Amino acid sequence: MGEEVRTFEPAHLGEATALCAAGVPYLPFTPAILRERIHEDPDFDTELNLTVWADGRLVGLACGAPASERLQAPAGVKLFAVRAEHRRQGIATRMFDLLEARLAARGAPTCSAIYAGNNRFMLGLDVRYTAALCFLQQRGYARVGDGMDMDVDLRSQDFDSTALEAKLRTAHGIGLRRAAAADRDRVWAYVEREFQRPSAISLFDVGRRWAYMATMGLQRTPISLHLAERDGALVGFAVTDAGGPPGRLGPMGASPEVRGFGVGKGLLLRCLADLQRRGLATGVIFGAGPFAFYSHTVGARVSAVFWHLRRPLTPATRNEPW
């Protein structure tokens, strides 16, 4: 068919950005975003990140990731796109055949679609991508969970938290502050311990994953991680620009003993104020919940619904088709 498969190299970032911007329109794409989400993933595997070329042009890509027990991430495909005029020609099918075979050869029992890897783009497949949903279901991917993002209008609200923070200090002895690089180890230990199962309905253990994302905020300029402390101990955190592309808030959480005091609200306001100062019109609550808290506090509205999709990999999957 004249197509050539290559591994996804940094030299391809410019063309990949244009392909993804056209094919995955509900997300922001730049070469820097793709580099961080793909090549800078701590478990990046060259053989699991593919591009397809025809007549010297990039016409498809699929980015996979191995399972990470260390960071509690499942194996799977976290991004794929095919140029519009090359769709329905078997390109996505062949890329998935290759990736699933290579994941099976690495011992993965299942392949998750989109909800995979450490540096993700989405928390599952955004169901607005109808063609992708149909493709995955036809391949045998089944829905095993879901999630939602919520949008916050940053143009018409005041996110000043000064009065609330004064009340927290006076009434409860709780202080809020921006994190510093020296906080890394204690933040990791706190988040891993306190948020292994963030809620009673959580489907997965996420303590180490959340700790990884929280400490990613220490790499931003300015640091995008905010902390709550009482008597020298951490009792809450919130981070932006960690769990997904820029402009997204989450994860965040407060320890059970301080819930109801306004700690979560204070951390939320601080993070949204950061996004507002950058001139963004909209802030995205990444994988939002509880929905009522965000809706009542800052008028957040559901903007995207994600499905967690997964299929089993069998020994027969190990045979590479190309």
C-alpha positions as CSV (number, residue, x, y, z in Angstrom):
1,M,0.0,0.0,0.0
2,G,3.1,2.3,-0.1
3,E,3.1,3.1,3.6
4,E,6.2,3.1,5.7
5,V,6.2,2.6,9.5
6,R,8.8,4.4,11.6
7,T,9.3,5.0,15.2
8,F,8.2,8.4,16.5
9,E,11.3,10.5,16.7
10,P,11.7,14.1,18.1
11,A,12.4,15.2,14.6
12,H,8.8,14.3,13.7
13,L,7.2,16.7,16.4
14,G,6.4,19.5,14.0
15,E,4.4,17.3,11.5
16,A,2.9,15.3,14.4
17,T,1.6,18.5,16.0
18,A,-0.2,19.5,12.8
19,L,-1.7,16.0,12.4
20,C,-2.9,15.9,16.0
21,A,-4.3,19.4,15.9
22,A,-6.4,18.5,12.9
23,G,-7.5,15.0,14.1
24,V,-7.8,15.6,17.9
25,P,-9.4,19.1,18.0
26,Y,-10.6,19.2,21.6
27,L,-7.0,19.2,22.9
28,P,-4.2,21.8,22.6
29,F,-1.1,20.6,20.7
30,T,2.3,22.1,20.4
31,P,5.7,20.4,19.8
32,A,6.5,21.0,23.5
33,I,3.2,19.4,24.7
34,L,3.8,16.3,22.5
35,R,7.4,16.1,23.6
36,E,6.5,16.1,27.3
37,R,3.5,13.8,27.0
38,I,5.3,11.3,24.9
39,H,9.1,11.4,24.7
40,E,9.6,12.6,28.3
41,D,7.3,10.0,29.8
42,P,9.5,8.2,32.3
43,D,8.5,4.8,30.7
44,F,8.9,6.0,27.1
45,D,9.5,3.0,24.8
46,T,10.6,3.7,21.3
47,E,9.1,0.5,19.9
48,L,5.7,1.5,21.2
49,N,5.5,4.9,19.5
50,L,4.8,4.6,15.8
51,T,4.3,6.9,12.8
52,V,3.1,6.0,9.3
53,W,4.3,7.8,6.2
54,A,3.0,7.9,2.7
55,D,4.7,9.8,-0.1
56,G,7.0,11.5,2.4
57,R,4.1,12.8,4.5
58,L,3.1,11.8,8.0
59,V,-0.4,10.2,7.7
60,G,-0.8,8.4,11.1
61,L,0.6,8.0,14.5
62,A,-0.1,5.8,17.5
63,C,1.6,6.3,20.9
64,G,1.7,3.4,23.3
65,A,3.0,2.9,26.8
66,P,4.0,-0.2,28.8
67,A,2.5,-0.9,32.2
68,S,4.1,0.8,35.2
69,E,3.6,-0.8,38.5
70,R,5.8,1.9,40.1
71,L,3.5,4.7,38.9
72,Q,0.3,2.6,38.8
73,A,-0.3,3.1,35.1
74,P,-1.8,0.4,32.8
75,A,-0.3,-0.6,29.4
76,G,-2.1,0.7,26.4
77,V,-2.4,3.3,23.6
78,K,-2.6,6.9,24.9
79,L,-2.9,8.8,21.6
80,F,-3.7,8.0,17.9
81,A,-4.6,10.0,14.9
82,V,-4.8,9.4,11.1
83,R,-4.9,12.1,8.5
84,A,-8.5,12.6,7.3
85,E,-7.9,11.7,3.6
86,H,-6.2,8.5,4.7
87,R,-8.8,7.2,7.0
88,R,-10.7,3.9,6.5
89,Q,-7.7,2.5,4.6
90,G,-6.5,0.2,7.5
91,I,-3.8,2.5,8.9
92,A,-5.1,2.7,12.4
93,T,-5.9,-1.1,12.3
94,R,-2.3,-1.9,11.4
95,M,-0.8,0.5,14.0
96,F,-3.0,-1.1,16.7
97,D,-2.1,-4.6,15.5
98,L,1.6,-3.7,16.0
99,L,1.2,-2.0,19.3
100,E,-1.0,-4.7,20.8
101,A,1.4,-7.4,19.7
102,R,4.4,-5.6,21.2
103,L,2.5,-5.0,24.5
104,A,1.5,-8.6,24.6
105,A,5.2,-9.6,24.0
106,R,6.1,-7.4,27.0
107,G,3.6,-9.4,29.2
108,A,0.7,-7.0,29.3
109,P,-2.6,-9.0,29.8
110,T,-4.7,-6.1,28.6
111,C,-4.5,-3.0,26.5
112,S,-6.2,0.2,27.7
113,A,-7.2,2.8,25.1
114,I,-6.2,6.4,25.9
115,Y,-6.3,5.8,29.7
116,A,-2.6,4.6,29.6
117,G,0.9,5.7,30.3
118,N,2.2,8.2,32.9
119,N,2.1,11.5,30.9
120,R,-1.4,11.3,29.5
121,F,-3.5,13.5,27.2
122,M,-6.9,12.4,28.4
123,L,-8.4,10.3,31.2
124,G,-10.0,8.0,28.7
125,L,-11.5,8.4,25.2
126,D,-13.5,11.6,24.9
127,V,-16.7,10.3,23.4
128,R,-17.0,13.3,21.1
129,Y,-14.4,11.5,19.0
130,T,-17.2,9.3,17.5
131,A,-15.1,7.6,14.8
132,A,-12.4,6.6,17.3
133,L,-15.1,5.2,19.7
134,C,-16.5,3.1,16.8
135,F,-13.1,1.9,15.8
136,L,-12.2,0.8,19.3
137,Q,-15.4,-1.0,20.0
138,Q,-15.1,-2.9,16.7
139,R,-11.6,-4.0,17.9
140,G,-13.2,-5.5,21.0
141,Y,-12.5,-2.7,23.5
142,A,-15.1,-2.6,26.2
143,R,-16.1,0.2,28.6
144,V,-14.8,-0.4,32.1
145,G,-15.2,3.0,33.6
146,D,-15.7,6.7,32.9
147,G,-14.8,10.2,33.9
148,M,-15.5,13.8,33.2
149,D,-13.7,17.1,32.7
150,M,-15.3,20.4,33.8
151,D,-14.6,23.9,32.4
152,V,-14.3,27.0,34.5
153,D,-14.8,30.5,32.9
154,L,-11.7,32.5,34.0
155,R,-12.7,35.8,32.4
156,S,-15.5,36.9,34.7
157,Q,-14.6,35.7,38.2
158,D,-12.4,36.8,41.1
159,F,-10.3,34.0,42.4
160,D,-8.8,36.0,45.3
161,S,-8.4,33.7,48.3
162,T,-7.0,36.2,50.8
163,A,-10.1,36.4,53.1
164,L,-10.6,32.6,53.1
165,E,-6.9,32.0,53.9
166,A,-7.1,34.4,56.8
167,K,-10.1,32.5,58.2
168,L,-8.3,29.1,57.8
169,R,-5.3,30.4,59.7
170,T,-7.4,32.0,62.5
171,A,-10.1,29.3,62.9
172,H,-8.2,26.1,62.1
173,G,-4.4,26.9,62.2
174,I,-4.2,26.0,58.5
175,G,-1.9,27.8,56.1
176,L,-1.8,27.7,52.3
177,R,1.3,28.3,50.2
178,R,3.0,27.7,46.9
179,A,5.3,24.7,47.2
180,A,9.0,24.8,46.9
181,A,11.5,22.4,45.3
182,A,12.6,21.3,48.8
183,D,9.1,19.9,49.4
184,R,9.3,17.1,46.9
185,D,10.0,14.2,49.1
186,R,7.4,15.1,51.8
187,V,4.8,15.8,49.1
188,W,5.4,12.5,47.5
189,A,5.1,10.6,50.8
190,Y,2.0,12.5,51.8
191,V,0.1,12.1,48.6
192,E,1.0,8.5,48.2
193,R,-0.1,7.7,51.7
194,E,-3.2,9.8,51.9
195,F,-4.7,9.4,48.5
196,Q,-4.1,5.7,47.6
197,R,-7.9,5.5,47.2
198,P,-9.2,9.1,46.9
199,S,-12.8,8.1,47.4
200,A,-15.0,5.2,48.3
201,I,-16.0,4.7,44.7
202,S,-12.4,4.8,43.3
203,L,-11.8,1.9,40.9
204,F,-8.0,2.0,41.1
205,D,-5.2,2.6,43.6
206,V,-3.6,5.9,42.5
207,G,-1.4,7.1,45.4
208,R,1.9,6.8,43.6
209,R,0.4,8.2,40.4
210,W,-1.0,11.2,42.1
211,A,2.3,11.7,43.9
212,Y,4.1,11.7,40.5
213,M,1.6,14.3,39.1
214,A,1.8,16.5,42.2
215,T,5.5,16.7,42.1
216,M,5.4,17.5,38.3
217,G,4.2,20.9,39.5
218,L,7.6,21.5,41.0
219,Q,9.0,21.5,37.4
220,R,6.8,24.4,36.3
221,T,7.8,28.1,36.3
222,P,6.3,29.4,38.5
223,I,5.8,26.2,40.5
224,S,2.2,25.1,40.0
225,L,1.7,23.0,43.1
226,H,0.0,24.5,46.2
227,L,0.0,23.0,49.7
228,A,-2.1,23.2,52.8
229,E,-0.3,22.7,56.2
230,R,-1.3,22.5,59.8
231,D,1.2,22.2,62.7
232,G,4.0,21.4,60.2
233,A,2.1,18.6,58.5
234,L,0.6,18.5,55.0
235,V,-3.2,18.4,54.9
236,G,-3.9,19.2,51.3
237,F,-2.5,19.8,47.8
238,A,-3.6,21.0,44.4
239,V,-1.6,21.2,41.1
240,T,-2.1,22.5,37.6
241,D,-0.4,21.5,34.3
242,A,0.5,18.0,35.5
243,G,-2.2,15.4,34.7
244,G,-2.7,16.5,31.1
245,P,-1.9,19.3,28.7
246,P,-1.4,22.9,30.0
247,G,-4.4,24.7,31.5
248,R,-5.7,21.7,33.4
249,L,-6.1,21.5,37.2
250,G,-5.7,18.2,39.1
251,P,-5.3,16.2,40.9
252,M,-6.2,17.9,44.2
253,G,-7.3,16.7,47.6
254,A,-7.6,17.4,51.3
255,S,-7.0,15.1,54.3
256,P,-10.3,13.8,55.8
257,E,-9.7,15.6,59.1
258,V,-9.8,19.1,57.5
259,R,-12.6,18.5,55.0
260,G,-15.4,21.0,55.3
261,F,-13.1,23.8,56.5
262,G,-12.6,25.4,53.1
263,V,-9.1,23.9,52.4
264,G,-10.2,22.5,49.0
265,K,-11.8,25.8,48.0
266,G,-8.7,27.8,49.0
267,L,-6.4,25.5,47.0
268,L,-8.8,25.5,44.0
269,L,-8.9,29.4,44.0
270,R,-5.2,29.6,44.1
271,C,-4.8,27.3,41.1
272,L,-7.4,29.0,39.1
273,A,-5.8,32.4,39.9
274,D,-2.6,31.0,38.4
275,L,-4.3,30.0,35.2
276,Q,-6.1,33.4,35.0
277,R,-2.9,35.3,35.4
278,R,-1.5,33.5,32.3
279,G,-4.4,35.0,30.3
280,L,-6.3,31.8,29.8
281,A,-10.0,32.1,29.1
282,T,-10.9,28.7,30.4
283,G,-9.5,26.4,33.1
284,V,-10.2,22.7,32.9
285,I,-10.8,20.6,36.0
286,F,-9.1,17.3,34.8
287,G,-11.0,14.2,35.8
288,A,-13.4,16.3,38.0
289,G,-15.2,15.0,41.1
290,P,-17.1,15.6,43.2
291,F,-19.0,17.6,40.5
292,A,-21.2,19.6,42.9
293,F,-18.1,21.0,44.7
294,Y,-16.7,22.5,41.5
295,S,-20.1,23.6,40.2
296,H,-21.1,25.4,43.4
297,T,-17.7,26.9,44.1
298,V,-16.6,28.3,40.7
299,G,-19.5,27.6,38.4
300,A,-17.8,24.7,36.6
301,R,-19.7,22.9,33.9
302,V,-19.1,19.4,32.4
303,S,-17.3,19.8,29.2
304,A,-16.1,16.3,28.3
305,V,-17.1,12.7,29.1
306,F,-14.4,10.0,28.9
307,W,-14.8,6.3,28.7
308,H,-12.1,3.9,30.0
309,L,-11.8,1.3,27.3
310,R,-9.9,-2.0,27.6
311,R,-9.5,-5.3,25.7
312,P,-7.7,-8.5,26.7
313,L,-4.5,-9.5,25.0
314,T,-4.0,-13.2,24.2
315,P,-0.9,-15.1,23.3
316,A,-2.0,-14.9,19.6
317,T,-1.7,-11.1,19.8
318,R,2.1,-11.5,20.1
319,N,2.5,-12.1,16.3
320,E,3.4,-8.8,14.6
321,P,1.5,-8.2,11.4
322,W,4.0,-6.1,9.5
